[in-house]
């Protein structure tokens, strides 16, 4: 697991938006990359269905992404990257 900038996002990656519904509606992801929304609490519950692609974790500021990334790895994600700066990093 490592931090990356938006310019380093692999072409086949899926953005994993861990923000809550209110945060997502206030500032939606504006990117050409495929994205999925999995709230942090869902990761903590341990039941999300994860794609096989490289996952890039996105939160509001980048602070919660490390924790979420560790949860994704523990849940069996193949490759997890952290977007530096959160949603503002896009």
KESELUM-859331 format. One line per 3 residues: number of its first residue (from 1); for each residue x, z negated, y of C-alpha. Coordinates in steps of 0.1 Angstrom, whole numbers, plus 5000, padded with zeros to 4 digits. Example, Ala and Ser with C-alpha at 12.3 -4.5 7.8 and 13.67 -1.06 7.14 Angstrom:
<sites>
1	5123/4922/4955  5137/4929/4989
</sites>
This chain:
<sites>
1	5000/5000/5000  5014/5010/5034  5003/5016/5069
4	5000/5052/5082  4990/5070/5114  4961/5095/5115
7	4987/5123/5114  4999/5110/5080  4965/5110/5063
10	4967/5131/5031  4944/5161/5029  4926/5149/4998
13	4922/5113/5011  4889/5095/5016  4884/5072/5045
16	4870/5039/5034  4851/5024/5064  4849/4986/5058
19	4831/4978/5091  4796/4964/5091  4765/4985/5099
22	4765/4974/5136  4801/4983/5141  4797/5017/5123
25	4766/5026/5145  4784/5016/5177  4816/5037/5169
28	4810/5062/5142  4840/5079/5124  4847/5112/5141
31	4870/5129/5117  4871/5160/5094  4881/5137/5065
34	4855/5127/5040  4845/5091/5044  4825/5064/5026
37	4812/5031/5039  4819/5000/5018  4814/4968/5038
40	4841/4942/5033  4816/4919/5017  4809/4945/4990
43	4846/4946/4982  4847/4908/4980  4817/4910/4956
46	4839/4933/4934  4812/4959/4925  4819/4990/4945
49	4822/5024/4928  4856/5038/4938  4866/5075/4939
52	4899/5086/4923  4912/5100/4956  4938/5084/4978
55	4919/5058/4999  4926/5052/5036  4911/5019/5048
58	4896/5019/5082  4883/4988/5101  4877/4981/5138
61	4912/4971/5148  4934/4973/5117  4934/4935/5111
64	4911/4934/5081  4924/4965/5065  4953/4948/5048
67	4930/4923/5031  4905/4951/5021  4934/4972/5008
70	4945/4944/4986  4910/4940/4973  4908/4978/4965
73	4941/4976/4946  4928/4946/4926  4897/4966/4918
76	4917/4994/4904  4922/5019/4933  4950/5043/4925
79	4965/5047/4960  4955/5027/4991  4968/5034/5026
82	4960/5014/5058  4951/5032/5090  4972/5018/5118
85	4950/5006/5147  4917/5008/5128  4890/5032/5140
88	4909/5036/5173  4938/5051/5153  4917/5082/5145
</sites>
